[in-house]
């Protein structure tokens, strides 16, 4: 399928191409908005509002502080902050100092932070005060040159309350309080750096759910390109209004960093920030308070929302929402139907990768929405399906193979890993490792991860298909499916299941439920009921961890 049939199914008003893309970066875009409309609200956080003009001045001051402290062009700076004004200020400050942002989950353990610092070769870190101790240990060991520390309330309450409980009372020599340095360098004459569109802007980690995390290099222009593609897609519903956009997903993830934030800046729109993506009550209250129009999320969020008692009492609490996008993990059909039945809102599923800087596909907002599909390639993105074994032969519509992608914003490569880069980037195409197919209209269907395919007795079983069936059971809250060693079949299908509060279900009944929808070899041979499932930072069930726990337990029980 060398043609692009999806183009004829675009919503009216969505262009087939956005080329040529403007030669601008996010810092350049911020400067433009701050110059033309400094009063426009940029960030909404805990009752406070920061304008684009204020964001420009604060990030200028922080950039000057970083430059005065020795940060130079190309330096990597690790940021461990929740979604907050200081997170956005820090990122723009780093870019204006010529640095590369390495956003990490602030809840990472000291071991995980050390590994990320080692991979990215970062020498400077910015951290929230409660987590400073983890960074100070690394500083003492010589793994970091400097740490900037921020308090959560830095942009929430009056400065006179800066001695509130939890504040860092003492810092290691050479470390500094972020807010104090910003105040010191406001109006500084320090010459800031103007990053070029083709230069590195971000180091994002990928592969943590399938193996050793790899450091993905994203260019400044990639954020603009992805933002423009998604903005063109969303504008058929959002129009040209400066509607409030929710930023509840962590900026350590490509979804929030490269998709959500650039769309807001391209629209000169405000971002409503929620620091804890797991705090469903805060999310609901923020949507109500600021009349949020666009809510990006992940399947576990929509499952939690659909089950939340507050939303059941106030089904109109989300009536300001015009568009809801689910990505980062497969959205089970049952979750979609329960959420839509409760709220009346429509969820649009999308598909993206860290390596492609998000973007590959999104369901049309007004056109035909095909169940099970993740939509169609957005402008300037091409998708093909090739033989999963050879990686070369293009397959016709309807046949399952490996999904490969070509787009102008694809990653530059993996940092310091040329062999890994060559394996995934071939002749301008990125090999996703995902199995899927395109139908005759160009809609994309993701079957599963290439590495996650289970082969009981030589048959092929895709975990997502089994998860869909299990998740549809009314007693099931969430599930994960993976392959585990089996003496007879070589590999067996195992399901880990979390039940809804107050529900009961045994393995035999659940297997009977599965047999109604699945051929015998796809029915889980083993079922384990648990209170919770291991998840990534954005709520993706970690199948690899579940399978690893099973192997460890099996080996410990092996009398040999």
KOLKOL-699421 format. One record per residue (C-alpha): x, y, z. Coordinates in steps of 0.5 Angstrom, whole numbers, padded with zeros to 4 digits, always signed. Example, Ala and Ser with C-alpha at 12.3 -4.5 7.8 and 13.67 -1.06 7.14 Angstrom:
REM residues 2
+0025-0009+0016
+0027-0002+0014
END
This chain:
REM residues 560
+0000+0000+0000
+0005+0006-0003
-0001+0010-0004
-0004+0014+0002
-0012+0013+0002
-0013+0016+0009
-0012+0023+0006
-0019+0023+0003
-0022+0021+0010
-0019+0027+0013
-0024+0032+0017
-0026+0038+0013
-0021+0043+0014
-0015+0039+0016
-0010+0040+0011
-0006+0034+0007
+0001+0038+0009
+0003+0043+0013
+0010+0044+0009
+0014+0048+0009
+0014+0049+0017
+0017+0055+0020
+0024+0056+0022
+0022+0057+0030
+0023+0054+0037
+0018+0054+0043
+0023+0059+0046
+0022+0064+0040
+0014+0063+0040
+0014+0065+0047
+0018+0071+0046
+0013+0073+0040
+0007+0072+0044
+0010+0075+0050
+0012+0081+0045
+0005+0082+0042
+0000+0079+0048
+0004+0079+0054
-0003+0080+0058
-0005+0073+0056
-0006+0068+0061
+0000+0062+0060
-0001+0058+0066
-0006+0056+0071
-0004+0053+0077
-0007+0052+0084
-0011+0059+0084
-0006+0063+0081
-0005+0065+0074
+0002+0067+0070
+0002+0071+0064
+0006+0070+0057
+0009+0076+0059
+0011+0074+0066
+0013+0067+0063
+0018+0070+0059
+0021+0075+0064
+0022+0069+0069
+0025+0064+0064
+0030+0070+0062
+0032+0071+0069
+0033+0063+0070
+0037+0063+0064
+0041+0068+0066
+0042+0065+0073
+0044+0058+0069
+0049+0062+0064
+0052+0065+0070
+0053+0059+0074
+0057+0056+0068
+0051+0052+0064
+0054+0052+0057
+0051+0051+0050
+0049+0043+0049
+0050+0042+0056
+0044+0037+0059
+0040+0039+0065
+0036+0034+0069
+0029+0037+0071
+0025+0033+0077
+0019+0037+0078
+0012+0036+0077
+0007+0040+0073
+0008+0047+0075
+0010+0054+0073
+0017+0052+0075
+0017+0046+0071
+0015+0050+0065
+0020+0056+0067
+0026+0051+0068
+0025+0048+0061
+0025+0055+0058
+0030+0058+0062
+0035+0051+0060
+0033+0052+0052
+0035+0060+0053
+0041+0058+0056
+0043+0053+0050
+0042+0047+0054
+0038+0041+0053
+0032+0039+0058
+0032+0032+0061
+0026+0031+0064
+0025+0026+0069
+0019+0023+0074
+0021+0027+0080
+0018+0020+0084
+0024+0016+0081
+0029+0013+0086
+0036+0015+0087
+0038+0009+0083
+0033+0011+0077
+0036+0018+0077
+0043+0016+0077
+0042+0011+0071
+0039+0017+0067
+0044+0022+0069
+0049+0017+0067
+0046+0015+0060
+0044+0023+0059
+0051+0025+0062
+0047+0031+0065
+0052+0035+0070
+0046+0040+0073
+0039+0038+0076
+0033+0042+0078
+0029+0038+0083
+0023+0040+0088
+0025+0041+0095
+0022+0034+0098
+0027+0030+0093
+0033+0034+0094
+0036+0029+0099
+0036+0024+0093
+0040+0029+0089
+0045+0031+0094
+0047+0024+0095
+0049+0024+0088
+0052+0031+0089
+0057+0028+0094
+0059+0023+0090
+0061+0027+0084
+0056+0025+0079
+0053+0032+0079
+0056+0039+0079
+0050+0043+0081
+0043+0043+0083
+0037+0048+0083
+0032+0047+0088
+0025+0049+0088
+0019+0049+0093
+0012+0047+0090
+0009+0054+0093
+0014+0058+0089
+0009+0060+0085
+0003+0059+0089
+0003+0063+0095
+0007+0069+0098
+0014+0070+0099
+0013+0071+0106
+0011+0064+0107
+0017+0061+0104
+0019+0058+0111
+0013+0054+0111
+0014+0046+0113
+0018+0042+0108
+0023+0048+0106
+0030+0046+0105
+0034+0050+0110
+0041+0048+0108
+0044+0047+0101
+0050+0044+0099
+0056+0049+0097
+0054+0051+0090
+0047+0049+0090
+0042+0054+0090
+0034+0056+0091
+0031+0057+0084
+0026+0062+0086
+0032+0066+0089
+0036+0066+0083
+0031+0068+0079
+0030+0074+0083
+0037+0076+0083
+0038+0075+0075
+0031+0079+0073
+0033+0084+0068
+0040+0081+0067
+0044+0084+0062
+0047+0076+0061
+0047+0075+0053
+0042+0069+0052
+0042+0064+0047
+0038+0063+0041
+0037+0056+0040
+0037+0053+0032
+0031+0049+0030
+0035+0043+0028
+0039+0043+0035
+0037+0038+0040
+0032+0041+0045
+0030+0034+0049
+0033+0028+0052
+0027+0023+0053
+0027+0016+0055
+0024+0010+0052
+0024+0003+0052
+0023+0002+0060
+0017-0002+0059
+0021-0007+0054
+0028-0007+0056
+0034-0002+0058
+0031+0005+0057
+0034+0009+0051
+0036+0016+0051
+0032+0019+0045
+0034+0026+0042
+0029+0031+0040
+0030+0037+0036
+0027+0044+0037
+0023+0044+0031
+0020+0037+0032
+0016+0040+0038
+0014+0045+0033
+0012+0040+0028
+0008+0036+0032
+0005+0041+0035
+0002+0044+0028
+0000+0037+0026
-0004+0036+0032
-0007+0043+0032
-0009+0043+0025
-0013+0036+0027
-0016+0039+0033
-0018+0046+0031
-0024+0043+0027
-0027+0042+0034
-0023+0047+0038
-0024+0053+0033
-0019+0058+0033
-0021+0060+0041
-0015+0060+0046
-0019+0055+0050
-0016+0052+0056
-0012+0046+0055
-0011+0041+0061
-0003+0039+0062
-0004+0033+0067
+0000+0028+0064
+0008+0029+0067
+0012+0033+0062
+0017+0027+0063
+0013+0024+0058
+0013+0025+0050
+0006+0026+0050
+0005+0032+0055
+0012+0035+0053
+0012+0034+0045
+0004+0034+0044
+0000+0038+0049
+0005+0044+0051
+0007+0046+0044
-0001+0046+0042
-0002+0051+0047
+0003+0055+0045
+0001+0055+0038
-0006+0057+0040
-0003+0062+0045
-0008+0059+0050
-0007+0057+0057
-0005+0051+0060
-0008+0048+0067
-0003+0045+0071
-0004+0039+0075
+0002+0036+0079
+0000+0029+0081
-0004+0026+0075
-0006+0021+0080
-0011+0026+0083
-0017+0025+0080
-0021+0030+0085
-0016+0035+0083
-0017+0034+0076
-0024+0034+0076
-0024+0041+0080
-0019+0044+0075
-0023+0042+0069
-0029+0045+0073
-0026+0051+0075
-0022+0053+0069
-0027+0051+0064
-0022+0046+0061
-0024+0045+0053
-0018+0039+0051
-0017+0034+0056
-0011+0029+0054
-0011+0022+0058
-0009+0015+0058
-0014+0009+0059
-0012+0008+0066
-0015+0016+0068
-0021+0015+0064
-0022+0008+0068
-0021+0012+0074
-0026+0018+0072
-0031+0013+0070
-0031+0010+0077
-0030+0016+0081
-0036+0017+0086
-0035+0025+0085
-0037+0024+0077
-0043+0020+0078
-0046+0025+0083
-0044+0031+0078
-0044+0028+0071
-0044+0035+0068
-0038+0037+0072
-0034+0035+0065
-0039+0039+0061
-0034+0044+0059
-0030+0039+0055
-0030+0039+0047
-0025+0034+0046
-0021+0028+0050
-0015+0024+0047
-0013+0018+0050
-0006+0015+0048
+0000+0012+0051
-0003+0005+0052
-0009+0001+0048
-0016+0004+0050
-0020-0002+0052
-0027-0002+0049
-0031-0003+0055
-0027+0003+0058
-0029+0008+0053
-0036+0006+0053
-0037+0006+0060
-0034+0013+0060
-0038+0016+0054
-0044+0013+0058
-0043+0017+0064
-0041+0024+0061
-0043+0024+0054
-0037+0026+0052
-0033+0023+0046
-0026+0020+0047
-0021+0020+0041
-0016+0015+0041
-0009+0017+0038
-0002+0013+0037
+0005+0015+0038
+0012+0014+0040
+0017+0017+0044
+0022+0016+0038
+0017+0019+0033
+0016+0025+0037
+0009+0023+0038
+0004+0024+0032
+0003+0018+0028
-0004+0017+0028
-0011+0020+0031
-0018+0018+0030
-0022+0024+0026
-0026+0028+0030
-0032+0029+0026
-0031+0023+0021
-0032+0016+0021
-0029+0013+0028
-0028+0005+0027
-0028+0001+0033
-0021-0002+0035
-0017+0003+0030
-0012+0008+0033
-0014+0013+0027
-0010+0015+0021
-0004+0018+0020
-0004+0026+0021
-0001+0031+0016
+0006+0030+0013
+0006+0023+0017
+0007+0016+0013
+0005+0009+0015
+0007+0003+0012
+0006-0004+0014
+0012-0009+0013
+0013-0016+0014
+0015-0017+0021
+0021-0022+0020
+0024-0019+0013
+0022-0012+0015
+0022-0010+0008
+0016-0013+0004
+0010-0008+0004
+0004-0012+0006
-0003-0011+0003
-0009-0008+0007
-0011-0012+0012
-0005-0016+0013
-0001-0016+0020
+0006-0014+0020
+0011-0009+0023
+0009-0001+0023
+0014+0003+0020
+0013+0011+0020
+0016+0017+0016
+0015+0024+0019
+0020+0030+0019
+0020+0030+0026
+0023+0023+0028
+0028+0023+0033
+0035+0024+0031
+0037+0018+0034
+0039+0015+0041
+0044+0019+0045
+0051+0015+0044
+0048+0009+0042
+0049+0009+0034
+0048+0001+0033
+0041+0002+0037
+0040+0008+0032
+0041+0004+0026
+0037-0002+0028
+0031+0003+0029
+0032+0008+0023
+0033+0005+0016
+0033+0009+0010
+0029+0015+0013
+0023+0010+0016
+0023+0008+0023
+0021+0001+0025
+0016+0002+0031
+0017-0005+0034
+0009-0005+0034
+0005-0010+0030
-0001-0008+0026
-0005-0007+0020
-0008-0001+0015
-0015-0002+0012
-0017+0000+0005
-0019+0007+0008
-0012+0008+0011
-0014+0007+0018
-0009+0004+0023
-0010-0002+0028
-0005-0004+0033
-0005-0011+0035
+0001-0011+0040
+0008-0010+0041
+0012-0015+0037
+0016-0017+0043
+0010-0018+0047
+0007-0024+0042
+0005-0030+0046
+0007-0037+0042
+0003-0042+0046
+0004-0049+0042
+0007-0045+0036
+0000-0041+0036
+0001-0033+0036
-0003-0029+0041
-0003-0022+0042
-0004-0020+0049
-0009-0014+0048
-0014-0018+0045
-0014-0022+0051
-0014-0016+0055
-0020-0013+0051
-0024-0019+0053
-0022-0020+0060
-0023-0012+0061
-0030-0013+0059
-0033-0017+0065
-0037-0013+0069
-0033-0015+0075
-0026-0013+0072
-0023-0006+0074
-0016-0007+0070
-0012-0013+0067
-0005-0015+0064
-0003-0021+0060
+0003-0024+0058
+0007-0030+0056
+0010-0034+0062
+0014-0041+0061
+0010-0047+0061
+0013-0054+0061
+0008-0057+0056
+0006-0051+0051
+0013-0048+0051
+0010-0041+0053
+0003-0040+0056
-0002-0034+0057
-0003-0031+0064
-0007-0026+0066
-0007-0022+0072
-0013-0019+0074
-0015-0013+0079
-0023-0013+0081
-0027-0007+0082
-0029-0006+0090
-0034-0011+0092
-0034-0015+0086
-0032-0023+0087
-0030-0027+0081
-0026-0034+0081
-0021-0036+0075
-0026-0042+0073
-0031-0037+0071
-0027-0032+0068
-0024-0037+0064
-0031-0039+0062
-0032-0032+0060
-0026-0032+0055
-0028-0038+0052
-0034-0035+0049
-0030-0030+0045
-0023-0033+0044
-0021-0039+0041
-0018-0044+0046
-0011-0043+0045
-0012-0035+0047
-0016-0037+0053
-0011-0035+0059
-0008-0042+0062
-0006-0038+0069
-0010-0033+0072
-0008-0029+0078
-0012-0024+0082
-0008-0018+0085
-0010-0012+0089
-0006-0007+0084
-0002-0008+0077
+0005-0005+0076
+0005+0001+0072
+0009+0006+0068
+0009+0014+0070
+0003+0015+0065
-0001+0009+0067
+0001+0004+0062
+0001-0003+0065
+0008-0006+0065
+0007-0013+0062
+0015-0014+0062
+0015-0013+0070
+0009-0018+0071
+0012-0023+0067
+0019-0022+0071
+0015-0023+0077
+0012-0030+0075
+0019-0032+0073
+0022-0030+0079
+0017-0034+0083
+0017-0040+0079
+0025-0040+0080
+0025-0040+0087
+0019-0045+0088
+0023-0050+0083
+0026-0055+0087
+0032-0056+0082
END
